């Protein structure tokens, strides 16, 4: 061994121990903040929306005193259920007409415990007058319409909502592929000023991962509930096999009945609101009946409630449905006559297979009463399995049917649905639009679109997407296709069975008008936020990229030390078998590896065997790459122009160009003035102007040149 080995060994050991200690300290500090920083990047919460929510919370008591019930809306599973060919859970067109078809999910996740019970609540109980616009019209209390009272169940030992005393709220249903849209919807609701609590329901642990649950609960005023697990554990459902039949849009009515909110706003996660949905609680239909339903397209098809069952007398299934319904099973007696609302409906008059669009549903449960809720539960859990003819595509007709069967008043929006445009609608058929459903304010005096049920507009997810999906490109394509037109507001009326070769999403001949400019901004914001949520912030690859981007020096030192130590150990083990005296100790191998990675080696010790040489080469490549990468990140990052710097450069460039243009313009004006002046002056005479005459002298010279 060379004479300097002892001194070199001592110095090198001290240096390595110091570097390693510093590295460990840096790592401890780094990982203390890393996941909170990742969460900040992932959520990208709108600070302005947060301030708006705080301001709204500060004035919520004033709103209650003014009679404006800023209620929480309930969100539903986002799936297009507005036509006879609705989209499935993923947003793609479903080839099956079986509404019980469960979501495709192969995730092998053990049945997690339900949401931890808590009795914490930030809501003071409201008076009965504040809880409902016209509470004197009904005899039921909040306790009467609670889930346990209606269903004669006991779920409090399994789950207690933290919003148990909230007067109203928003209910949504999600599965993992809908989380990006759901998160963007909640963020947009807060940006619109909505402060109502939000409950997100799902069915069994394989529908939402722990990452999804963490992401959702990290949002403002949100609670996530595995409803099916709660119902199985509390023996409302017999087993998980029964529960799995609600892994679709049939979960929405269950969530509405189970939710503790007396006033429920049920919302699909693909809904694009142009206004705060809390404003709907003061709309005329809600004030009059405690309900608000929206219409679906009028499609004269023989399906569902409009299916022909009596060819001789033209009877449709809706008459049979009411004649054969087992009223006694839900403690009801058949109403003496149908309501005026149903008598005027398109479905009762045999003009449509679809009556209701359930993307947004408002129900004051204390005005509806326990009989409506029990009937709704029966329709969803029993009746839909008994009839040979399905009364509804999905859940949507169940809501108004429950009210009609119980004889309780309900109300639809006075306007028919509209649709927004597809990119080529204006060119192919200017008066017929064929896009997603649009709903207007349910008020005779307001002519604005209130929301769009826009799965095709904002859903960035496609089947087969994964880590390598270019979410930025997907978002850009959706932004480019944001609708610009909408069907004008109109009332509901019969339509022709002749579809003119167009599919059932089209509203034939209803016209087109420009949609509100705010829709472009809101839809684009939803798309951008939805694409951000497709980043898995818990993946090892994301964490590596995050570390390398924000902590390049610390991360590279960690890699350098780890690779160096591992390579030295491998060299030490391989060279022992070669009896290499130069590498008799581990510290000698460590010295060799360090100088190989950092420089080109000193040559005072040499690896003899091929395995050892291979280890040194690989260690040098990896360690050198780490150092080069660190230098590149640091140097390129330091030289990268920030957006503010880019703005300053643009301003400087614009000023320079403006100055040059002005200078050229001045010279051009001067030249043109001289030319025009010269043309107005005659030939030179004996009285020649002198140079002191300024302009006259210049004009004289121009005239001389002109007449030469």
C-alpha positions, 0 to 999 in steps of 0.5 A: 500500500502506498506510504500516504495511505494512512493519512489518506484513510484518516482524512477521507474517513473524516470527510465522508463521515461529515458529508454523510452526517450533513446529508442525513440532516438535510434529508430529515429537514427535506422529508419533513416538508416534502409531502405538504409541498406535494399536496400544495402542488397537487391541490393548487387551491385557488387562494382567491376562492378561499378568501371569497369563502371566508367572506361568505362565511362571515356573512352567512348569519346575515343571509339566514336573517334575510331569508336566503338559505345558502344551502349545501348541494349534494353531488351525484355520480357523474355519468351522462343519464340524459338520453337512452344511450347515457355514458357509463361511469367512465363517461364513455358510451355504454353498450349495455342497457343494464343499469345494474352493470357495476363499474369495472374495477380489479383493485384488490383492496381489503374492505376498509373501515367506514369513515370514522364517526365524529360529532364535530359540527360547525353549524348552529341549529337553525330555527324551523323557519330558517330550515325551510322556506315554508316549514308551516306547510308540513308536519315533519321535523328533521328527526322524522326524515333522518335515515334511521327513522325512515328505514327503521335502521341503526347506523349511528354505531357505524357512522356519524356525520360531522355535518349532522347538524348542518341545515343543508348540503351538497351530495355527490357520488364518485368513483376513482375515474371521476375524482378529477372532475369531482375535485375540480367541481368542488374547487369551482363551487368554492370559487363561485362563493359556495360555502355549503358542506359537501358529502362525497359518497362511494360504494365499497373500497374498490371504488375509491383508493386511499389516495383519492379519499385523502385528496378529497378530504383535503378540500374545504368542508368535505366529508367522504363516506363509503355508503355501501360499507356502512349499510352492510355493516349496519345490516341494511344490506345483506352482504357486499354482493347486494351492495355491489349492485349500487356501484353505478348511478343508482347510488345517488338516491340512496345517498340523498336518503342517507345524507343528514342534510334536511335540504339536499342538493344532489349534483353530478360531478360533470355539472358545470355551474355558471352561478352558485347553486345555493341561489337555487334554494330561493327559486320559485319552485323550491319556495312553492314546493321544496323541490326543483327538478329539471327536464330531459330531452323530449324524445318520442321513443317507445321506451321506459315509461313511454313503452307501448304495452297495449297496442289496441288502446295505445296504453303505455307503461306509465299507466300500468306502473301506477295501476300495479304499484304496491302502495301498501309496501311503503305504507301508502294509499293510492292518490285519488287522482294524478297531480296536475304536474303529471297530467301536463307532463310529456311522458303522461301524454305519450310524447317522450321516454324521458321526463327528468334530468337528474344531474341537479336535484333539490329536495327539502326532505322535511317538506317531502316527508318520510313517505317520499323518502321510503318510496324513493328507497323502495323504487331503487332497491326493490321495484327496479328489480321486479318489473320486466320493463325498466321505469327509467334509464338509471335513477333519474325518473325515480325522484319525481315518481316518489313524490307522485306516488306519495301524493306530495307536490313537486315542481319542475323548472318551467323551461325545457332543457337546452343543449350546447354545441359540438364543434361542427354543429354551426356548419352542418345544421345551424338551427340544431345543436347536438351537445351536452344538456344545458339548463336555464334559471328556473325563473320566468324573469331570468334568461341565463344558462345556470348549468351544463351537464357537460361530461363531454366538455370537461372530462379529461379521462379516457379508457386506457389512460395512465402514467404516460398520458399527455394530460396537457395535450388532452386538456388542450383538445378539450379547451379548443372544443369548448362550446360557443353556442346554446339552444335558446330558452324554450318551453317543453313541447312534443317533437317529431319522431323523424330525427332527420338522421341525427342522434337523440342528443340533438334538439331539432330546429330549436335554434342557437344563440351565443352562450355566456362568455363566462362559460368559456372561462369556467369550463377551461378552469374545470378542464385544467384543474381536472387534468392536474388531478391525474398526477399521482403525487404518491408515486415514487417517480413523482417524488423523485422528480419533485426532489430533483426539481426543488432540492437538486443539491441535496438529492444529488448528494444523497445519490452520490453518497449512496452510489459511492458506498454501494459501489465501494462495497461491491468492489471490496467484495470482488477484489478480495477474491483477487487478493488485490493488495491495493484494495485490501480495505473497504476505505481503499475501495471507497477512495477509488470509487470517489476519485473515479466518480469525481475525477478520472482517478489518481492511479495509486490503486487499480482494480484487477478483476473484471467484476470490480472494473464493471462495478467501478464503471457503473458507479462512475456513470451513475454518480457522474450522471447525478452530478451532471444532472444537478449542474444542469438543473441548477444552471438551467433553472437559474438561467430560465426566464420567469414569467415576470421577467418575460413580461418585462422583456416583452415590455422593453421589446414593445417600447423599442419597436414602438419608438422605431415605428414612431420615428419611421412614421415621423420621417415619412410624414415629413417627407410627404409634407415636403413633397406636397409643399413642393407641388403647391409652389410654382417655379423659382423666381428672382426673389430667392429665399435665404437659408434663414427662411427655414421651410421656405428655403427647403421648399425652394430647393425642392422646386429647383430640383423639380424644374431641372 
